[in-house]
Amino acid sequence: MRRERIVDVLVVGAGPAGLATAAGLAAAGVGEVEVVDRERQAGGIPRHCLHGGFGRLGMTGPQYAERCVAAAVGTGAVLRTGVSVTAWAAPLTVDTTSPRGLERITARAVVLATGARERPRAARLVPGTRPAGVYTTGELQQAADLHRQRIGTRAVVVGAEPVSFTALDTLRRAGVAVAALVTEHPRHQARPARALDARLRHGVPVLTDATVVELVGRGRLSGVGLRHRDGRTAHVACDTVVFTGDFVPDHELARRAGLLLDPGTRGPAVDGAFRTDGRGVFAVGNVLHAAEPARAVAREGTLAAEAVRRYLSDGDWPSASVRLRVAAPLAWIAPNRLTPDDPPGAFTLRTTEFAARPALVITQDGRTLHRTRSRRPAVPNRPFRVAGDWTGRVDARGGAVRIALG
Ligand SMILES: Cc1cc2nc3c(=O)[nH]c(=O)nc-3n(C[C@H](O)[C@H](O)[C@H](O)COP(=O)(O)OP(=O)(O)OC[C@H]3O[C@@H](n4cnc5c(N)ncnc54)[C@H](O)[C@@H]3O)c2cc1C
């Protein structure tokens, strides 16, 4: 039998973004705020990141997750774990399943905070055999740190962005030698000190302009095939490979709701108040822009809580919006819709190519709205931001706003 319930706000996903949203809403006294998560333990990805670097104080992942949970529960949000949202029965009604049975929950507002995941090997279309020893960083951390499983003896890490160096640390802690980090880009994308430390102290090189093109091995991985940009190929012997980064938003629920998805981020398209194109449905955190640090998504959660609170009190929802479109080498921008009453926030962008001091040109229907030069380099897999002080010049009835590197 399916139980039916009504709450004021349902938050799907108890990671840092969902928990911060719930904490803000519960503290504002908007009524019954419920957070559900399919995992048995709340906290999202930080739960299985034993390394430090979370929040302003650089806490370990589990410490940070615990703090986020305590903030949400402490303000009066109801937290239910082991509960998966599986479908939509109506625009603000979802079906859930858990060991306690099936439920149908209707809310006045739904917040999607379902996060992002690293693309696994299959999604990266790497050919070869299907041996054991192939992980994403998340899978590696769960196996090594949570379940204390034996990982292997010699690994290759695919990627050279900040999370790739986290995988390197996890492998070393698990007693696995790391042969190399491999990136298709001409440089690594982490802090210089991080890559230097890996090379000088641990003897782990970053192989640049190179792609893993094949996995070899029957039963267990025995090596990977590499192709360099200039066409040279090589074989690296290893029994473990970790595919890192290359995050995609967990957008399944947004897609099932028929919400507009942004072609760049592949998450739900939202305006500056975290509103999707579905009335009463908000989205926050890495489901919008995979992947930002935990502190950034928690800050978003606090802002989203205020936007949801406003909607619950005045019922206003924009009837039209202007889309934001990026031109290559920009990959995406978030938020990616503009509505007339948007708060004047900042925008996050990603590039697929390095640019030393990128000039950004923002136009609408051939009219220049804004031109700026960033003092910081644009680096693939790392955020760079532009302030939203130009949004007042956008014609609400005009065409899409175009953002390009000048
Ligand atoms: C390996 C790794 C290392 C990292 N290291 C750092 C670091 O050092 N410092 C840092 O600041 N950040 C780090 N990050 C990034 C950080 O983890 C993310 O910024 C943060 O977790 C994003 O929070 P979120 O709430 O958007 O999503 P998540 O943390 O991904 O939470 C989403 C939650 O939604 C739940 N969910 C999804 N779909 C459903 C559904 N249908 N029904 C119910 N529940 C659902 C999931 O179970 C999950 O718990 C790291 C990330 C990774 C992968």
The ligand as a MOL file (V3000), in Angstrom:
LIG
                    3D

  0  0  0     0  0            999 V3000
M  V30 BEGIN CTAB
M  V30 COUNTS 53 58 0 0 0
M  V30 BEGIN ATOM
M  V30 1 C 36.2550 12.4380 -4.8820 0
M  V30 2 C 35.7610 13.8230 -4.5340 0
M  V30 3 C 36.5240 14.6300 -3.7170 0
M  V30 4 C 36.0640 15.9280 -3.3710 0
M  V30 5 N 36.8390 16.6970 -2.5570 0
M  V30 6 C 36.3900 17.9070 -2.1870 0
M  V30 7 C 37.1380 18.7090 -1.2660 0
M  V30 8 O 38.2210 18.3510 -0.8160 0
M  V30 9 N 36.6220 19.9300 -0.9030 0
M  V30 10 C 35.4150 20.3690 -1.3810 0
M  V30 11 O 34.9690 21.4630 -0.9960 0
M  V30 12 N 34.6930 19.6340 -2.2520 0
M  V30 13 C 35.1460 18.4190 -2.6630 0
M  V30 14 N 34.4080 17.6660 -3.5260 0
M  V30 15 C 33.1510 18.2370 -4.0660 0
M  V30 16 C 31.9820 18.0840 -3.0570 0
M  V30 17 O 31.8820 16.7660 -2.6720 0
M  V30 18 C 30.7030 18.5770 -3.7170 0
M  V30 19 O 30.8310 19.9710 -3.9170 0
M  V30 20 C 29.4430 18.4030 -2.8770 0
M  V30 21 O 29.3240 17.1100 -2.3800 0
M  V30 22 C 28.2240 18.7430 -3.7530 0
M  V30 23 O 27.0870 18.7390 -2.9440 0
M  V30 24 P 25.6340 18.4720 -3.5200 0
M  V30 25 O 24.7350 18.5780 -2.3500 0
M  V30 26 O 25.3760 19.3290 -4.6920 0
M  V30 27 O 25.6510 16.9790 -4.0820 0
M  V30 28 P 26.0740 15.5440 -3.4050 0
M  V30 29 O 27.0540 15.7110 -2.3190 0
M  V30 30 O 26.4210 14.7130 -4.5660 0
M  V30 31 O 24.6890 15.0690 -2.7830 0
M  V30 32 C 23.5970 14.6890 -3.5860 0
M  V30 33 C 22.7400 13.7180 -2.7950 0
M  V30 34 O 21.5290 13.4680 -3.5260 0
M  V30 35 C 21.1420 12.1310 -3.3050 0
M  V30 36 N 20.2310 11.7310 -4.3870 0
M  V30 37 C 20.4650 11.7900 -5.7260 0
M  V30 38 N 19.3750 11.3490 -6.4010 0
M  V30 39 C 18.4380 11.0150 -5.4750 0
M  V30 40 C 17.1040 10.4940 -5.5600 0
M  V30 41 N 16.5150 10.2430 -6.7420 0
M  V30 42 N 16.4350 10.2570 -4.4080 0
M  V30 43 C 17.0190 10.5130 -3.1960 0
M  V30 44 N 18.2740 10.9970 -3.0630 0
M  V30 45 C 18.9710 11.2600 -4.1870 0
M  V30 46 C 22.4750 11.3700 -3.3270 0
M  V30 47 O 22.3590 10.1450 -2.6420 0
M  V30 48 C 23.3990 12.3570 -2.6010 0
M  V30 49 O 23.5060 12.0740 -1.2240 0
M  V30 50 C 34.8460 16.3890 -3.8870 0
M  V30 51 C 34.0750 15.5740 -4.7240 0
M  V30 52 C 34.5340 14.3040 -5.0690 0
M  V30 53 C 33.7170 13.4220 -5.9910 0
M  V30 END ATOM
M  V30 BEGIN BOND
M  V30 1 1 1 2
M  V30 2 1 2 3
M  V30 3 2 2 52
M  V30 4 2 3 4
M  V30 5 1 4 5
M  V30 6 1 4 50
M  V30 7 2 5 6
M  V30 8 1 6 7
M  V30 9 1 6 13
M  V30 10 2 7 8
M  V30 11 1 7 9
M  V30 12 1 9 10
M  V30 13 2 10 11
M  V30 14 1 10 12
M  V30 15 2 12 13
M  V30 16 1 13 14
M  V30 17 1 14 15
M  V30 18 1 14 50
M  V30 19 1 15 16
M  V30 20 1 16 17
M  V30 21 1 16 18
M  V30 22 1 18 19
M  V30 23 1 18 20
M  V30 24 1 20 21
M  V30 25 1 20 22
M  V30 26 1 22 23
M  V30 27 1 23 24
M  V30 28 2 24 25
M  V30 29 1 24 26
M  V30 30 1 24 27
M  V30 31 1 27 28
M  V30 32 2 28 29
M  V30 33 1 28 30
M  V30 34 1 28 31
M  V30 35 1 31 32
M  V30 36 1 32 33
M  V30 37 1 33 34
M  V30 38 1 33 48
M  V30 39 1 34 35
M  V30 40 1 35 36
M  V30 41 1 35 46
M  V30 42 1 36 37
M  V30 43 1 36 45
M  V30 44 2 37 38
M  V30 45 1 38 39
M  V30 46 1 39 40
M  V30 47 2 39 45
M  V30 48 1 40 41
M  V30 49 2 40 42
M  V30 50 1 42 43
M  V30 51 2 43 44
M  V30 52 1 44 45
M  V30 53 1 46 47
M  V30 54 1 46 48
M  V30 55 1 48 49
M  V30 56 2 50 51
M  V30 57 1 51 52
M  V30 58 1 52 53
M  V30 END BOND
M  V30 END CTAB
M  END
